[in-house]
Amino acid sequence: MSTLPPPDVQKFPESSLEKKVYNIVESFKEYLPIANDRNRLGFNLYKYMKGEGDDPSIIVKNAKVQINRITEKELAEKLKIAIEKLS
């Protein structure tokens, strides 16, 4: 029995809000070692940017991500500053 190849994944354009938000989260890769945690955080930040989510300080706390070498408060502050640059 053989397995099928995975489906193609459609990438977001570089100018899209989704890509910009996920790139912000990827830039904090040194503090967030688990890829799935970064994806979850990126999704929550994207919802925040659309006006549907919570503030980054709440997102970081509720997302239950593993954070290394930085506190939750410091990470939330860095995310907030990076997101404000997008607006």
C-alpha positions as CSV (number, residue, x, y, z in Angstrom):
1,M,0.0,0.0,0.0
2,S,1.4,3.4,-0.9
3,T,0.6,6.8,0.5
4,L,-0.6,9.7,-1.6
5,P,1.5,12.9,-1.8
6,P,0.3,15.8,0.4
7,P,-2.0,18.3,-1.2
8,D,-0.5,21.5,-2.5
9,V,-0.6,24.4,-0.1
10,Q,-1.5,27.8,-1.5
11,K,0.8,30.5,-0.2
12,F,-0.4,34.0,0.8
13,P,0.9,36.8,-1.4
14,E,3.7,38.8,0.3
15,S,1.5,41.9,0.5
16,S,-1.4,40.2,2.3
17,L,-2.1,40.9,5.9
18,E,-2.0,37.2,6.7
19,K,1.6,36.9,5.4
20,K,2.7,40.1,7.2
21,V,1.3,38.9,10.6
22,Y,2.7,35.4,10.2
23,N,6.1,36.9,9.3
24,I,6.1,39.0,12.5
25,V,5.5,35.8,14.5
26,E,8.2,34.0,12.6
27,S,10.7,36.8,13.5
28,F,10.3,35.7,17.1
29,K,11.3,32.2,16.4
30,E,14.1,32.3,18.9
31,Y,11.6,32.8,21.7
32,L,8.9,30.5,20.3
33,P,10.7,27.2,19.4
34,I,7.6,25.1,18.5
35,A,6.2,25.7,15.0
36,N,2.7,24.9,15.9
37,D,2.8,27.5,18.7
38,R,3.9,30.1,16.2
39,N,1.1,29.2,13.8
40,R,-1.5,29.4,16.7
41,L,-0.1,32.8,17.8
42,G,-0.1,34.0,14.2
43,F,-3.7,33.1,13.7
44,N,-4.8,34.8,16.9
45,L,-2.8,38.0,15.9
46,Y,-4.4,37.9,12.5
47,K,-7.9,37.8,14.1
48,Y,-6.8,40.8,16.3
49,M,-5.7,42.7,13.2
50,K,-9.1,42.1,11.7
51,G,-10.8,43.5,14.8
52,E,-12.1,40.1,15.9
53,G,-9.5,39.1,18.6
54,D,-8.0,40.1,21.8
55,D,-5.1,42.3,22.6
56,P,-1.6,40.7,22.2
57,S,-1.1,40.7,26.0
58,I,-4.2,38.4,26.3
59,I,-3.4,36.4,23.2
60,V,0.1,35.4,24.5
61,K,-1.3,34.4,27.9
62,N,-4.3,32.4,26.5
63,A,-2.5,30.7,23.6
64,K,-0.4,28.6,26.0
65,V,2.7,28.8,23.9
66,Q,6.1,27.7,25.1
67,I,8.3,30.7,25.5
68,N,12.1,30.6,26.0
69,R,14.5,33.4,27.2
70,I,11.8,36.0,27.5
71,T,8.7,36.6,29.7
72,E,5.1,36.6,28.4
73,K,4.8,40.3,29.1
74,E,8.0,41.1,27.1
75,L,6.9,39.0,24.2
76,A,3.4,40.6,24.2
77,E,5.0,44.0,24.2
78,K,7.3,43.2,21.3
79,L,4.4,41.8,19.3
80,K,2.3,44.8,20.0
81,I,5.1,47.1,18.8
82,A,5.7,45.0,15.6
83,I,1.9,45.0,14.8
84,E,1.6,48.8,15.3
85,K,4.3,49.2,12.6
86,L,1.9,47.4,10.2
87,S,-0.9,49.8,10.8
